[in-house]
Amino acid sequence: MKNLTITVEDSVLEWARIEAARRGTSVSRMVGDFMAEMQQREDAYERAYLAWRTDERSWQAQGLEKSIARSANPARAAGQNDLKPGADA
């Protein structure tokens, strides 16, 4: 494990010491836990983003297939109903 030196305002350090004491930990541990949590969130976000990008491509391909199927039926593509002439809507 490595050490890290940070510079913060006096009021921030005072708050951090009180908060760490309230949580029963040290400022060092609290900052380390915060950084680890941020890393996990970023990793989770990256995984979710990559999954979304993959899903988006498959979704676009499915939409393209539906567009092709609709264009094969000109009546549906024009928005006409499938009603027979003389049938009530």
N, CA and C of each residue as an Amber inpcrd file, in Angstrom:
protein
   267
   0.8460000  -1.1660000   0.0000000   0.0000000   0.0000000   0.0000000
   0.8990000   1.2390000   0.0000000   0.4910000   2.2530000  -0.7450000
   1.2810000   3.4770000  -0.8750000   0.6760000   4.6060000  -0.0550000
   1.5110000   5.5690000   0.3060000   1.0600000   6.7810000   0.9910000
   0.7720000   7.8560000  -0.0340000  -0.1320000   8.7730000   0.3320000
  -0.5160000   9.8690000  -0.5400000  -0.6050000  11.1330000   0.3040000
  -0.0230000  12.2020000  -0.1820000  -0.1240000  13.4860000   0.5040000
  -1.0760000  14.3600000  -0.2950000  -2.0630000  14.9420000   0.3960000
  -3.0130000  15.8270000  -0.2840000  -3.0340000  17.1660000   0.4280000
  -3.4920000  18.1800000  -0.2920000  -3.6260000  19.5150000   0.2710000
  -5.0970000  19.8970000   0.2290000  -5.6290000  20.2640000   1.3810000
  -7.0370000  20.6710000   1.4640000  -7.1400000  21.9140000   2.3430000
  -8.2440000  22.5910000   2.2270000  -8.5180000  23.7400000   3.0820000
  -8.6240000  23.2750000   4.5330000  -8.2930000  24.1610000   5.4540000
  -8.3760000  23.8300000   6.8840000  -9.7840000  23.3800000   7.2810000
 -10.7960000  24.0640000   6.7390000 -12.1740000  23.7240000   7.1020000
 -12.5540000  22.3290000   6.5880000 -12.0240000  21.9340000   5.4490000
 -12.2910000  20.6040000   4.8910000 -11.6400000  19.5400000   5.7580000
 -10.4080000  19.7870000   6.1820000  -9.7090000  18.8290000   7.0350000
 -10.4070000  18.6930000   8.3850000 -10.8750000  19.8100000   8.9260000
 -11.6040000  19.7560000  10.1960000 -12.8630000  18.8970000  10.0440000
 -13.6120000  19.1320000   8.9690000 -14.8150000  18.3340000   8.7190000
 -14.4540000  16.8550000   8.5630000 -13.3740000  16.5530000   7.7950000
 -12.9660000  15.1690000   7.5430000 -12.5920000  14.4640000   8.8480000
 -11.9000000  15.1520000   9.7360000 -11.5300000  14.5460000  11.0210000
 -12.7700000  14.2140000  11.8570000 -13.7180000  15.1500000  11.8900000
 -14.9540000  14.9200000  12.6500000 -15.7470000  13.7750000  12.0250000
 -15.8690000  13.7770000  10.7170000 -16.6200000  12.7320000  10.0160000
 -15.9680000  11.3670000  10.2040000 -14.6520000  11.3150000  10.1120000
 -13.9420000  10.0460000  10.3130000 -14.1630000   9.5340000  11.7340000
 -14.0970000  10.4160000  12.7220000 -14.3290000  10.0110000  14.1110000
 -15.7600000   9.5110000  14.2880000 -16.6990000  10.1910000  13.6640000
 -18.1020000   9.7740000  13.7430000 -18.2870000   8.3770000  13.1580000
 -17.5430000   8.0790000  12.1040000 -17.6460000   6.7690000  11.4480000
 -16.7500000   5.7130000  12.0820000 -15.9290000   6.1230000  13.0200000
 -15.0260000   5.1780000  13.6770000 -13.8770000   4.7260000  12.7890000
 -13.3640000   5.6430000  11.9940000 -12.2600000   5.3180000  11.0890000
 -11.2850000   6.4940000  11.0680000 -10.2970000   6.4200000  10.2130000
  -9.3350000   7.5180000  10.0780000  -9.6260000   8.2990000   8.8040000
  -9.0990000   9.5140000   8.7510000  -9.2360000  10.3180000   7.5360000
  -8.5780000   9.5870000   6.3760000  -7.4250000   9.0000000   6.6250000
  -6.7170000   8.2680000   5.5790000  -7.5680000   7.1300000   5.0220000
  -8.1740000   6.3450000   5.9150000  -9.0100000   5.2190000   5.4890000
 -10.2430000   5.7210000   4.7470000 -10.8230000   6.8100000   5.2440000
 -12.0220000   7.3680000   4.6150000 -11.7270000   7.8440000   3.1890000
 -10.5960000   8.5190000   3.0120000 -10.2150000   8.9880000   1.6780000
  -9.9020000   7.7930000   0.7720000  -9.1980000   6.8050000   1.2840000
  -8.8940000   5.6090000   0.4970000 -10.1500000   4.8650000   0.0850000
 -11.1090000   4.7240000   1.0110000 -12.3770000   4.0690000   0.6860000
 -13.1490000   4.8540000  -0.3670000 -13.1350000   6.1810000  -0.2380000
 -13.8090000   7.0360000  -1.2130000 -13.2240000   6.8450000  -2.6030000
 -11.9060000   6.8130000  -2.6890000 -11.2540000   6.6440000  -3.9850000
 -11.5450000   5.2680000  -4.5830000 -11.5510000   4.2390000  -3.7400000
 -11.8550000   2.8840000  -4.2180000 -13.2920000   2.8120000  -4.7300000
 -14.2090000   3.4720000  -4.0100000 -15.6070000   3.5010000  -4.4470000
 -15.7490000   4.2120000  -5.7860000 -15.0430000   5.3090000  -5.9460000
 -15.0810000   6.0320000  -7.2210000 -14.5440000   5.1610000  -8.3550000
 -13.4920000   4.4220000  -8.1010000 -12.9340000   3.5260000  -9.1090000
 -13.9600000   2.4730000  -9.5100000 -14.6440000   1.8810000  -8.5290000
 -15.6610000   0.8610000  -8.8250000 -16.8100000   1.4510000  -9.6340000
 -17.2250000   2.6570000  -9.2840000 -18.3080000   3.3080000 -10.0420000
 -17.8960000   3.5620000 -11.4780000 -16.6850000   4.0490000 -11.6570000
 -16.2050000   4.3200000 -13.0120000 -16.1130000   3.0310000 -13.8250000
 -15.6100000   1.9710000 -13.1970000 -15.5220000   0.6800000 -13.8860000
 -16.9130000   0.1710000 -14.2550000 -17.8620000   0.2890000 -13.3370000
 -19.2350000  -0.1510000 -13.5930000 -19.8540000   0.6870000 -14.7100000
 -19.5920000   1.9840000 -14.6930000 -20.1190000   2.8650000 -15.7370000
 -19.5490000   2.4670000 -17.0880000 -18.2560000   2.2160000 -17.1330000
 -17.6140000   1.8260000 -18.3970000 -18.2050000   0.5230000 -18.9240000
 -18.4090000  -0.4610000 -18.0320000 -19.0110000  -1.7310000 -18.4610000
 -20.4300000  -1.5170000 -18.9720000 -21.2100000  -0.6990000 -18.2780000
 -22.5870000  -0.4340000 -18.6940000 -22.6130000   0.3000000 -20.0270000
 -21.6990000   1.2450000 -20.2000000 -21.6360000   1.9960000 -21.4540000
 -21.2930000   1.0750000 -22.6150000 -20.3160000   0.2120000 -22.4180000
 -19.9440000  -0.7130000 -23.4830000 -21.0830000  -1.6800000 -23.8030000
 -21.8020000  -2.1310000 -22.7860000 -22.9510000  -3.0100000 -23.0130000
 -24.0330000  -2.2640000 -23.7890000 -24.2460000  -1.0090000 -23.4360000
 -25.2410000  -0.2010000 -24.1440000 -24.8560000  -0.0220000 -25.6080000
 -23.5850000   0.2530000 -25.8530000 -23.1320000   0.4220000 -27.2360000
 -23.3680000  -0.8460000 -28.0340000 -23.1140000  -1.9930000 -27.4380000
 -23.3390000  -3.2720000 -28.1180000 -24.8300000  -3.4740000 -28.3620000
 -25.6600000  -3.2100000 -27.3500000 -27.1110000  -3.3580000 -27.5030000
 -27.6600000  -2.3960000 -28.5350000 -27.1420000  -1.1910000 -28.5740000
 -27.6310000  -0.1940000 -29.5160000 -27.4220000  -0.6830000 -30.9440000
 -26.2860000  -1.2640000 -31.2070000 -26.0240000  -1.7490000 -32.5600000
 -27.0010000  -2.8580000 -32.9330000 -27.2920000  -3.7800000 -32.0250000
 -28.2350000  -4.8420000 -32.3370000 -29.6400000  -4.2720000 -32.4810000
 -29.9700000  -3.2440000 -31.6600000 -31.2710000  -2.6070000 -31.7670000
 -31.4230000  -1.9260000 -33.1210000 -30.3870000  -1.2390000 -33.5830000
 -30.4440000  -0.5670000 -34.8760000 -30.6030000  -1.5890000 -35.9940000
 -29.9370000  -2.7250000 -35.8730000 -30.0590000  -3.7600000 -36.8930000
 -31.4790000  -4.3070000 -36.9090000 -32.0990000  -4.4990000 -35.7340000
 -33.4760000  -4.9820000 -35.6790000 -34.4200000  -3.9460000 -36.2780000
 -34.1900000  -2.6880000 -36.0080000 -35.0160000  -1.6270000 -36.5740000
 -34.9040000  -1.5910000 -38.0810000 -33.7230000  -1.8320000 -38.6030000
 -33.5020000  -1.8680000 -40.0380000 -34.2680000  -3.0320000 -40.6480000
 -34.2470000  -4.1920000 -39.9860000 -34.9850000  -5.3510000 -40.4820000
 -36.4820000  -5.0610000 -40.5250000 -37.0100000  -4.3700000 -39.4990000
 -38.4300000  -4.0270000 -39.4790000 -38.7590000  -3.0360000 -40.5900000
 -37.8600000  -2.0840000 -40.8360000 -38.0800000  -1.1120000 -41.9050000
 -38.1310000  -1.8080000 -43.2560000 -37.2640000  -2.7700000 -43.4510000
 -37.2380000  -3.5150000 -44.7040000 -38.5300000  -4.2990000 -44.8620000
 -39.0070000  -4.9220000 -43.7820000 -40.2550000  -5.6920000 -43.8390000
 -41.4380000  -4.7750000 -44.1400000 -41.4730000  -3.5930000 -43.5540000
 -42.5690000  -2.6610000 -43.8200000 -42.5410000  -2.1770000 -45.2570000
 -41.3600000  -1.9010000 -45.7830000 -41.2850000  -1.4020000 -47.1520000
 -41.6630000  -2.4780000 -48.1520000 -41.6330000  -3.7420000 -47.7530000
 -42.0540000  -4.8280000 -48.6320000 -43.5710000  -4.8610000 -48.7500000
 -44.3120000  -4.2390000 -47.8180000 -45.7640000  -4.1790000 -47.8580000
 -46.1640000  -2.7170000 -48.0520000 -46.3660000  -2.2650000 -49.3040000
 -46.6160000  -0.8440000 -49.5730000 -47.8500000  -0.2960000 -48.8730000
 -48.9020000  -1.1120000 -48.6750000 -50.1060000  -0.6190000 -48.0150000
 -49.8040000  -0.2390000 -46.5670000 -49.0540000  -1.0720000 -45.8720000
 -48.6880000  -0.7590000 -44.4870000 -47.7160000   0.4070000 -44.4260000
 -46.7860000   0.4520000 -45.3460000 -45.8120000   1.5420000 -45.3540000
 -46.5140000   2.8780000 -45.5390000 -47.6270000   2.8750000 -46.3120000
 -48.3750000   4.1050000 -46.5410000 -49.3140000   4.4080000 -45.3910000
 -49.4320000   3.4970000 -44.4280000 -50.2600000   3.7240000 -43.2580000
 -51.7160000   3.3510000 -43.4740000 -52.0100000   2.6050000 -44.5160000
 -53.3830000   2.2010000 -44.7890000 -53.7920000   1.0690000 -43.8740000
 -55.0840000   1.0140000 -43.5360000 -55.6150000  -0.0610000 -42.7100000
 -55.7660000  -1.3300000 -43.5260000 -55.8580000  -2.4330000 -42.8260000
 -56.0440000  -3.7260000 -43.4740000 -57.5390000  -4.0340000 -43.6370000
 -58.3990000  -3.0180000 -43.5950000 -59.8370000  -3.2300000 -43.7050000
 -60.2260000  -3.4920000 -45.1480000 -61.2350000  -4.3100000 -45.2880000
 -61.7610000  -4.5900000 -46.6170000 -62.6580000  -3.4320000 -47.0350000
 -62.7940000  -3.1890000 -48.3260000 -63.6770000  -2.0950000 -48.7660000
 -65.0700000  -2.3210000 -48.2220000 -65.6830000  -1.2610000 -47.7170000
 -67.0400000  -1.3170000 -47.2080000 -67.1260000  -1.7470000 -45.7580000
 -66.0210000  -2.1310000 -45.1320000 -66.0450000  -2.5610000 -43.7200000
 -66.0490000  -1.3330000 -42.8290000 -66.7680000  -1.4200000 -41.7060000
 -66.8210000  -0.2880000 -40.7670000 -65.5930000  -0.2870000 -39.8840000
 -65.1150000   0.9200000 -39.5320000 -63.9420000   1.0210000 -38.6710000
 -64.3140000   1.0050000 -37.2270000
